[in-house]
């Protein structure tokens, strides 16, 4: 599913989504961006929340090995993070299963 990101050229941020992720989950803008560049990376379509615009969710890790769940959309070739938080146990288990495929 990494083809979703193939044509992306950067990130789109505004004060609302930067502050929301920091205040609710202590996830910084730079941590969100790091996850998109680290492998393994699991991306799936977020069908349930794609009524108004297409959304995806991502399971990945930061440079400091923080495991994050990120919901994002793409607008004009820019990745826009909708929300970011630490992975829950089920998500982390799925991520570890994917890691095993790389080793």
N, C-alpha and C positions, 0 to 999 in steps of 0.2 A: 504493500500500500504506500510505499515511499514515493511512488509516482505522483501522489497528491502534492508533494512538496517540490517536485522537479522544476517547475517554472517560477517558483517563488523567488523574490529578489530581496526580501527583508521583512521587517516587522512593522506593524502599525500599532502605536500606543496612544492613549489619551489618559488624562489624569484619573478618570473614572475607573478604568480597568487596572491601572497600576496600583492605585490606592486600595481598591477592593481586595485584590489578592494579598496585598501586604497586611491589611487590617484583619481580614478574616482568617488567613492561613499562614501568615509570616513568610510568604513566598515573594521574592524580589523579581523585578523585571529581568535582571541578568540571569537569575536561576532559570526562569522560564525559557529564555533564549538558548541557554546552554543545552538544555534537554534535546533540542532539535538537532544538535550536532554530535551527540553521543550515541553509540550503538551498544547493545541492540535497542531498537526503537520499535514499539508496536503502535500502529495507527489503524483505527477502525472508524467506520462511518457512525456517527451518532444519529441514527435514524429517528429516535424518539424526540430529539430536540431540533430537527431540521425542517420544521414547518415553514418558517419565514426565510431562512437562508441555510444552505448546506453547512453542517458542522461535523467535525471529527473529534475523537478523543485520542489521546496519546499516552502511552505508558513509557517512561524513560527515566534517566538519572542525570543529575547535575555533575559538574566536574568534581564536586566533593562527595559524590555518591549518595546524594539525597534522592530518594525515589519519589517521583511526582506523577500525578494524574492531571493532564491538561486538556481542557476543551478549547478548540480553536475553530476559526473560520478563515477563509481566504477572501480578501477583497482587493481587487486590482493587483494581483500577484504579490500581495503582502499578507503575511500571517498575522492574524489578530487573535490574541489570547483572550478568551471569554472568561475562563476561570482556571485556577491552578491550586492544587492542594497536595498533601502527602497521599501516597497510595494507601488504600486499606489492605487488609490481609489477603482478600481474594484477588485483588489486582496485583499485589506483590507476588503471590503464588503463580499467577499467569505470566508475569514478567520473568520469574526465575525459570519457568518451563521454556521460555523463549531463549534465555541465556544458554541453556543446555544444548540447544541446537547449534550455537556458535562455537562450542568448545569440543 
